[in-house]
Amino acid sequence: MAIRFEDQALTYREFNRQADGFARLLAERGVAANQRVAVMASNRPEFFTAVFGILKLGASAVMISSAWKQAEAAHAVNLTEPVLAITDGDTHLHLPAPLADRVIRLDEDPAVAALSDGPPEPLTVDLDWDQAEAVLIFSSGTTGMPKAVRHTHASIGAATILWGSVLGLTADDRFQIATPPFHILGLLNLFSSVWAGSSVRLHPRFDLEAVLAAVETDRITLEMAVAPIALAMANHPRLEEYDLSSLRYIMWGATPVTESVARRVTERTGVRFLPAYGASEMPVITSNPVHRPDMWRLDSPGLPIHDVNVRIADLETGAVLPPGEVGEIQAQSPAKMAGYLPEEANADAFADGWYRTGDVGWMEPDGWLHITDRVKEMIKVKGFQVAPAEVEAVLLGHSDVADCAVFGVPDSESGEAVVAAVQPLPGRDISTEELKALVADSLAGYKRLHAVHFVEAVPRLPSGKTLRRELKLRFEQAHR
């Protein structure tokens, strides 16, 4: 069995047949190798059969969040220039012209329902798999709109093998995907499951009751948890009523482990956590060793995994630092991205070929990594990246806003919450509610404003760089 979804089940034979069918359908609709296809759909089997069909055709899949609205989708499309889009629900309404007229709608296109009826022979594609682009995943930056992370078949293939190795996946494993499929974690989980021949339970959205029930009924062997999922488990009033004995561990990713939350879940269920660390640009960097539970730790995302090198570089000079010294975490791996779109974003992405994670940390002499801060001032809401500059651009569109700065503050439910410091124009009166509504109407729901902090002036360096740390400190002091 490859995929379970609600009351549906796909064997690997059926899954592969449908993916081949998607490849033929795309070819019939005029898509060729080395072209891009946008995928803007929800978590469902057709999402993954479509992605595999795109890859089988030798095209590349552009992962666009189904939560994005018009401005966000238009930016993604203009940056990547896909020739066709695959959508479900009403996501096609958010696509700009002319792509809006080149759409396969999973819910309505009769050709999708007939995918399994085609010939069993796969397409034959002549492609340089080491160089050919495979997937583009959006990763936000603090100084502009989201960037597209480009992975080749070689790099995403390496990431798949590394992640399967980190998880210790075998054909006997069963796990579930409740995270969005356009996110690197959801995508890589499915890829690695196929690599290992294991099976996954897909959920259309995260619902803790459904996730816990599936562990019991499907005998799930490993579970994924970002911070909000772990917190929801820790606070569940009836957690002990579920039989979670089939779980080998719970993987913690996307954010540093909150030790108190992890310990509470383990105390209540007996299931331990396996922390790991990666990024869209390099999906697998470190992990606690899956086959050595006696070594697992909650204070570290682990050791560099096989075929991955990690170093710590001085934040000012870039010099490589010895163990114990704090600096930027940089990494080398066969799973390293090919680069960003737009091209100019690549200038700061690498140092002598090493990927600059933007995270700050240090390493123990034996290689255990510790993450202490982020150079990139990204806000992580429920595991999703929120770029301050993107929210600021929306706020600055308000006629009464003179200046603003957006930053994240700790939040027990979401990991972090989005806060805006807003400087109104002299004599203007702006309400918190209208600014929250402006952002809610313009951006995806997870980018919504948690709070607005009105200031006389936004503090900046002479270079113009916003002093977000100072604003964050002011906000926290005002709300103690």
C-alpha positions as CSV (number, residue, x, y, z in Angstrom):
1,M,0.0,0.0,0.0
2,A,1.4,3.4,-1.0
3,I,-1.2,6.0,0.2
4,R,-4.3,6.0,2.4
5,F,-6.6,9.0,2.3
6,E,-10.0,9.0,4.1
7,D,-11.6,5.8,2.8
8,Q,-9.3,5.6,-0.3
9,A,-6.3,3.4,-0.7
10,L,-3.7,3.3,-3.5
11,T,-1.3,0.4,-4.0
12,Y,2.1,1.2,-5.4
13,R,1.0,-0.3,-8.8
14,E,-2.0,2.1,-8.8
15,F,0.0,5.0,-7.7
16,N,2.6,4.5,-10.4
17,R,-0.1,3.9,-13.0
18,Q,-1.8,7.2,-12.1
19,A,1.5,9.1,-12.1
20,D,2.3,7.8,-15.6
21,G,-1.2,8.9,-16.6
22,F,-0.5,12.4,-15.3
23,A,2.7,12.5,-17.3
24,R,0.8,11.6,-20.5
25,L,-2.0,14.1,-19.7
26,L,0.5,16.9,-19.3
27,A,2.2,16.0,-22.5
28,E,-1.2,16.0,-24.3
29,R,-1.8,19.5,-22.8
30,G,1.4,20.7,-24.4
31,V,3.9,20.5,-21.5
32,A,7.4,19.3,-22.5
33,A,10.5,18.3,-20.6
34,N,12.4,21.2,-18.9
35,Q,9.2,23.3,-18.6
36,R,7.5,24.2,-15.3
37,V,4.1,23.2,-14.0
38,A,2.6,24.9,-11.0
39,V,0.9,22.8,-8.4
40,M,-1.6,24.7,-6.1
41,A,-3.7,22.1,-4.4
42,S,-4.5,20.5,-1.1
43,N,-3.2,17.4,0.6
44,R,-4.7,14.6,-1.4
45,P,-3.4,11.6,-3.4
46,E,-3.8,13.5,-6.7
47,F,-1.4,16.1,-5.5
48,F,1.4,13.5,-5.3
49,T,0.4,11.6,-8.4
50,A,0.5,14.9,-10.3
51,V,4.0,15.8,-8.9
52,F,5.3,12.3,-9.8
53,G,3.8,12.7,-13.3
54,I,5.5,16.1,-13.7
55,L,8.9,14.5,-12.8
56,K,8.3,11.5,-15.0
57,L,7.7,13.9,-17.9
58,G,11.0,15.6,-17.2
59,A,9.3,18.9,-16.3
60,S,9.6,20.6,-12.9
61,A,6.9,21.2,-10.2
62,V,6.4,24.7,-8.8
63,M,4.9,24.3,-5.3
64,I,2.5,27.1,-4.7
65,S,0.7,27.3,-1.3
66,S,-3.0,26.6,-1.6
67,A,-3.4,29.2,1.1
68,W,-1.9,32.0,-0.9
69,K,-4.1,34.8,-2.3
70,Q,-3.8,36.8,-5.6
71,A,-0.8,38.9,-4.9
72,E,1.2,36.0,-3.4
73,A,0.3,33.6,-6.3
74,A,1.0,36.3,-8.9
75,H,4.5,36.8,-7.5
76,A,5.2,33.1,-7.5
77,V,3.9,32.7,-11.1
78,N,5.8,35.7,-12.4
79,L,9.0,34.5,-10.8
80,T,8.9,30.9,-12.1
81,E,6.8,31.2,-15.3
82,P,5.0,27.9,-15.3
83,V,3.3,26.9,-18.5
84,L,0.3,25.1,-16.8
85,A,-1.2,24.9,-13.4
86,I,-2.8,22.0,-11.4
87,T,-5.4,23.2,-8.9
88,D,-8.3,22.1,-6.7
89,G,-11.1,23.9,-4.9
90,D,-11.1,27.6,-5.8
91,T,-7.3,28.0,-5.9
92,H,-7.5,28.6,-9.7
93,L,-9.2,31.9,-8.9
94,H,-6.0,33.2,-7.4
95,L,-3.9,32.6,-10.5
96,P,-3.0,35.5,-12.8
97,A,-3.6,35.6,-16.5
98,P,-2.6,33.9,-18.8
99,L,-1.9,31.0,-16.5
100,A,-5.5,31.1,-15.2
101,D,-6.6,29.8,-18.6
102,R,-4.1,26.9,-18.6
103,V,-5.3,24.9,-15.7
104,I,-6.1,21.2,-14.8
105,R,-8.6,21.3,-12.0
106,L,-8.4,18.1,-10.1
107,D,-12.0,18.2,-8.9
108,E,-13.6,18.8,-12.3
109,D,-11.3,17.7,-15.2
110,P,-12.7,14.3,-16.5
111,A,-9.2,13.4,-17.7
112,V,-8.0,13.2,-14.1
113,A,-10.6,10.6,-13.2
114,A,-9.6,8.5,-16.1
115,L,-5.9,8.5,-15.4
116,S,-5.8,4.8,-14.4
117,D,-7.4,3.7,-17.7
118,G,-4.5,4.6,-19.9
119,P,-1.8,2.3,-21.3
120,P,0.6,0.9,-18.7
121,E,3.7,1.9,-20.6
122,P,5.5,4.9,-19.0
123,L,6.8,7.8,-21.1
124,T,10.4,7.6,-22.1
125,V,12.3,10.9,-21.5
126,D,15.8,11.7,-22.5
127,L,17.0,14.0,-19.7
128,D,20.2,14.9,-17.8
129,W,18.8,13.9,-14.4
130,D,21.9,15.4,-12.6
131,Q,21.3,18.8,-14.0
132,A,17.5,18.9,-14.8
133,E,15.3,21.0,-12.5
134,A,12.8,18.9,-10.5
135,V,11.0,21.0,-7.9
136,L,10.8,24.6,-6.9
137,I,9.8,25.4,-3.3
138,F,9.2,28.9,-1.9
139,S,11.3,30.1,1.0
140,S,10.8,33.6,2.3
141,G,13.5,36.1,3.0
142,T,13.4,39.1,5.4
143,T,14.3,41.7,2.7
144,G,11.9,40.9,0.0
145,M,9.2,38.6,-1.5
146,P,9.5,34.8,-1.2
147,K,12.3,33.2,-3.2
148,A,12.0,30.0,-5.2
149,V,14.4,27.3,-4.1
150,R,15.4,25.2,-7.1
151,H,16.2,21.5,-6.7
152,T,17.4,19.2,-9.4
153,H,16.5,15.6,-9.7
154,A,19.9,14.9,-8.2
155,S,19.6,17.2,-5.2
156,I,16.0,16.2,-4.3
157,G,16.9,12.6,-4.9
158,A,19.8,12.9,-2.5
159,A,17.6,14.6,0.0
160,T,15.1,11.8,-0.3
161,I,17.7,9.1,0.5
162,L,19.2,11.2,3.3
163,W,15.7,11.7,4.9
164,G,14.8,8.1,4.5
165,S,18.1,7.2,6.2
166,V,17.5,9.7,9.0
167,L,14.1,8.2,9.7
168,G,15.3,4.7,9.4
169,L,12.5,3.9,7.0
170,T,11.7,0.4,5.8
171,A,8.9,-1.1,3.8
172,D,7.3,-2.1,7.1
173,D,6.8,1.5,8.2
174,R,3.6,3.4,8.2
175,F,3.4,7.1,8.8
176,Q,1.2,10.1,8.2
177,I,1.4,13.5,6.5
178,A,-0.8,16.2,8.0
179,T,1.6,19.0,7.0
180,P,0.9,20.9,3.7
181,P,2.3,19.0,0.7
182,F,3.8,22.1,-0.9
183,H,6.1,22.4,2.2
184,I,9.5,20.6,2.0
185,L,8.6,18.4,4.9
186,G,5.4,17.1,3.4
187,L,6.9,16.6,0.0
188,L,10.1,14.8,1.3
189,N,8.0,12.5,3.6
190,L,6.2,11.2,0.6
191,F,9.3,10.9,-1.6
192,S,11.1,9.0,1.2
193,S,8.2,6.7,1.7
194,V,8.3,5.8,-2.0
195,W,12.0,5.3,-1.7
196,A,11.6,2.9,1.2
197,G,8.4,1.2,0.0
198,S,6.6,2.2,3.2
199,S,3.0,3.7,3.3
200,V,1.6,7.0,4.4
201,R,-1.8,8.2,5.6
202,L,-2.6,11.6,4.2
203,H,-4.8,14.1,6.0
204,P,-6.6,16.9,4.2
205,R,-5.7,19.2,7.1
206,F,-4.2,18.9,10.6
207,D,-6.8,17.5,13.0
208,L,-5.2,16.2,16.2
209,E,-8.1,13.8,16.9
210,A,-7.8,12.3,13.4
211,V,-4.0,12.0,13.7
212,L,-4.2,10.3,17.0
213,A,-7.0,8.0,15.9
214,A,-5.0,7.0,12.7
215,V,-2.0,6.0,14.9
216,E,-4.2,3.6,16.7
217,T,-6.2,2.2,13.7
218,D,-3.4,2.2,11.1
219,R,-0.7,1.2,13.6
220,I,1.4,4.1,12.5
221,T,5.1,3.5,13.3
222,L,6.5,7.1,13.2
223,E,4.9,10.5,13.6
224,M,5.9,14.0,12.5
225,A,5.5,17.0,14.8
226,V,6.2,20.7,14.4
227,A,6.0,22.8,17.5
228,P,2.2,23.4,17.4
229,I,1.4,19.7,16.9
230,A,3.6,18.7,19.8
231,L,2.0,21.4,22.0
232,A,-1.5,20.2,21.0
233,M,-0.5,16.7,21.9
234,A,1.0,17.7,25.3
235,N,-2.2,19.6,26.2
236,H,-4.7,17.0,24.9
237,P,-7.0,16.2,27.9
238,R,-7.5,12.5,26.7
239,L,-4.1,11.7,25.2
240,E,-3.7,8.6,27.4
241,E,-6.9,7.1,25.9
242,Y,-5.2,6.6,22.5
243,D,-3.1,3.5,21.9
244,L,0.2,5.0,20.5
245,S,2.3,1.9,21.3
246,S,3.0,1.3,17.5
247,L,5.1,4.5,17.3
248,R,8.9,4.1,17.2
249,Y,9.3,7.8,17.8
250,I,7.9,11.3,17.1
251,M,10.1,13.3,14.7
252,W,10.5,17.0,15.8
253,G,11.4,19.4,13.0
254,A,11.0,22.9,11.6
255,T,11.7,24.7,14.9
256,P,14.0,24.0,17.9
257,V,12.6,21.5,20.4
258,T,10.7,22.9,23.3
259,E,12.0,20.4,25.9
260,S,9.2,20.9,28.4
261,V,6.6,20.1,25.8
262,A,8.5,17.1,24.5
263,R,9.0,15.7,28.0
264,R,5.3,16.1,28.8
265,V,4.2,14.1,25.7
266,T,6.8,11.4,26.5
267,E,5.7,11.2,30.1
268,R,2.1,10.8,29.0
269,T,2.6,8.3,26.1
270,G,5.9,6.7,26.5
271,V,6.9,7.8,23.0
272,R,10.2,9.6,22.6
273,F,11.2,12.5,20.3
274,L,13.8,12.3,17.6
275,P,15.0,15.9,16.7
276,A,16.4,16.8,13.3
277,Y,17.4,20.0,11.4
278,G,17.2,21.1,7.8
279,A,16.0,23.8,5.5
280,S,14.2,24.0,2.1
281,E,17.5,24.9,0.6
282,M,19.2,21.8,2.1
283,P,16.5,19.6,3.5
284,V,18.5,17.3,5.7
285,I,21.5,18.6,7.7
286,T,21.7,17.0,11.2
287,S,19.7,14.4,13.1
288,N,19.8,12.4,16.3
289,P,20.9,8.9,15.2
290,V,17.7,6.9,14.7
291,H,19.3,3.5,15.5
292,R,20.9,4.7,18.7
293,P,18.1,5.8,21.0
294,D,20.5,5.7,23.9
295,M,22.1,8.8,22.3
296,W,18.9,10.8,21.7
297,R,18.9,14.4,23.1
298,L,16.3,17.1,23.3
299,D,18.9,20.0,23.6
300,S,20.4,19.4,20.1
301,P,19.0,18.6,16.6
302,G,21.8,16.1,16.3
303,L,24.9,15.3,14.4
304,P,25.7,16.0,10.8
305,I,24.4,13.0,8.9
306,H,26.3,10.9,6.4
307,D,27.4,12.8,3.3
308,V,26.8,16.2,5.0
309,N,29.4,18.5,6.3
310,V,28.7,21.3,8.8
311,R,30.9,24.2,9.9
312,I,30.5,27.3,12.0
313,A,31.7,30.6,10.4
314,D,32.4,33.9,12.1
315,L,29.5,36.3,11.6
316,E,31.8,39.2,10.7
317,T,34.8,37.7,8.9
318,G,33.4,34.4,7.6
319,A,36.4,32.6,9.1
320,V,35.8,28.9,10.2
321,L,35.5,28.7,13.9
322,P,36.6,25.9,16.3
323,P,34.1,23.9,18.4
324,G,32.4,25.9,21.1
325,E,32.5,29.2,19.2
326,V,29.2,30.8,18.1
327,G,28.7,31.8,14.5
328,E,26.7,31.1,11.4
329,I,25.9,27.5,10.6
330,Q,27.0,26.5,7.1
331,A,26.7,23.2,5.3
332,Q,27.7,21.1,2.3
333,S,25.6,18.3,1.0
334,P,24.6,16.5,-2.3
335,A,21.1,17.7,-1.3
336,K,22.1,21.3,-1.6
337,M,19.8,23.4,-3.8
338,A,20.8,24.4,-7.3
339,G,20.1,28.1,-6.3
340,Y,17.3,30.7,-6.0
341,L,15.0,32.5,-8.2
342,P,15.5,35.5,-8.6
343,E,19.2,34.9,-9.5
344,E,20.4,37.9,-7.6
345,A,19.4,36.2,-4.4
346,N,22.2,33.7,-4.9
347,A,25.0,36.2,-4.1
348,D,24.5,35.9,-0.4
349,A,23.3,32.3,-0.3
350,F,26.7,30.6,-0.5
351,A,30.2,31.0,0.9
352,D,32.8,29.2,-1.1
353,G,30.2,26.7,-2.2
354,W,28.8,26.2,1.4
355,Y,25.2,26.9,2.0
356,R,24.7,29.7,4.5
357,T,21.8,28.7,6.6
358,G,21.3,32.1,8.2
359,D,21.0,30.3,11.6
360,V,23.4,31.0,14.4
361,G,24.9,28.2,16.6
362,W,27.8,26.3,17.8
363,M,29.1,22.7,17.7
364,E,30.4,20.4,20.4
365,P,33.9,18.8,19.8
366,D,32.2,15.5,18.8
367,G,29.8,17.3,16.3
368,W,26.5,17.8,18.2
369,L,25.0,21.0,16.9
370,H,23.3,23.7,18.9
371,I,21.1,26.5,17.3
372,T,20.9,29.7,19.3
373,D,19.4,32.3,17.0
374,R,18.7,33.3,13.4
375,V,20.6,35.7,11.3
376,K,17.6,35.8,9.0
377,E,14.8,37.4,11.0
378,M,12.2,34.9,9.7
379,I,9.1,34.4,11.7
380,K,8.0,30.8,12.1
381,V,4.2,30.4,12.5
382,K,3.1,26.8,12.9
383,G,6.2,25.7,11.0
384,F,5.5,28.1,8.1
385,Q,7.9,30.9,7.2
386,V,6.6,34.5,7.3
387,A,8.8,37.2,5.8
388,P,8.6,40.4,7.7
389,A,9.2,42.4,4.5
390,E,6.2,40.8,2.9
391,V,3.8,41.9,5.7
392,E,5.5,45.3,5.9
393,A,4.8,45.8,2.2
394,V,1.1,45.3,2.8
395,L,1.0,47.6,5.8
396,L,2.9,50.4,3.9
397,G,0.1,50.3,1.3
398,H,-2.2,51.9,3.9
399,S,-2.5,55.6,3.2
400,D,-2.0,56.5,6.9
401,V,1.1,54.4,7.6
402,A,4.3,56.3,7.6
403,D,6.6,53.4,8.5
404,C,6.4,50.0,10.0
405,A,8.4,46.9,11.1
406,V,7.3,43.4,11.5
407,F,8.8,40.8,13.9
408,G,7.9,37.6,15.7
409,V,7.2,37.0,19.4
410,P,7.0,33.6,21.2
411,D,3.5,32.1,21.1
412,S,2.5,28.9,23.0
413,E,0.2,27.7,20.2
414,S,1.9,28.8,17.0
415,G,5.6,28.8,18.0
416,E,5.7,32.5,17.0
417,A,3.2,35.2,16.4
418,V,3.4,38.1,13.9
419,V,3.5,41.6,15.5
420,A,3.7,44.9,13.7
421,A,5.2,48.1,15.0
422,V,3.4,50.9,13.1
423,Q,4.3,54.6,12.9
424,P,1.2,56.5,11.7
425,L,1.5,59.7,9.7
426,P,1.2,62.8,11.9
427,G,-2.3,63.5,12.9
428,R,-3.7,60.3,11.5
429,D,-5.6,57.8,13.6
430,I,-5.4,54.1,12.6
431,S,-7.1,51.3,14.4
432,T,-5.6,47.9,15.1
433,E,-8.6,46.2,13.6
434,E,-8.3,47.8,10.2
435,L,-4.6,46.9,9.9
436,K,-5.3,43.3,10.9
437,A,-8.1,43.2,8.3
438,L,-5.8,44.7,5.6
439,V,-3.2,41.9,6.2
440,A,-5.9,39.2,6.4
441,D,-7.4,40.3,3.1
442,S,-4.0,40.4,1.4
443,L,-2.0,37.4,2.6
444,A,-2.4,33.8,3.7
445,G,-4.0,33.2,7.0
446,Y,-0.9,32.1,8.8
447,K,0.6,35.5,8.1
448,R,-2.1,37.4,10.0
449,L,-1.2,40.0,12.6
450,H,-1.4,38.9,16.2
451,A,-0.9,42.4,17.5
452,V,-0.1,46.0,16.5
453,H,2.2,48.1,18.5
454,F,2.0,51.9,17.6
455,V,5.3,53.7,17.9
456,E,6.5,57.3,17.3
457,A,9.3,56.1,15.1
458,V,10.7,52.8,13.8
459,P,14.3,52.5,15.1
460,R,16.8,52.0,12.4
461,L,20.6,52.0,11.9
462,P,22.1,54.7,9.6
463,S,22.1,52.1,6.9
464,G,18.4,51.9,7.1
465,K,18.3,48.4,8.7
466,T,15.4,48.0,11.1
467,L,16.3,47.3,14.7
468,R,13.8,44.5,15.1
469,R,15.4,43.2,18.3
470,E,14.8,46.6,20.0
471,L,11.2,46.6,18.9
472,K,10.7,43.1,20.1
473,L,12.2,43.9,23.5
474,R,10.0,47.0,23.8
475,F,6.9,45.0,22.9
476,E,7.7,42.2,25.4
477,Q,8.3,44.7,28.2
478,A,5.0,46.5,27.5
479,H,3.1,43.2,27.6
480,R,4.6,41.5,30.7
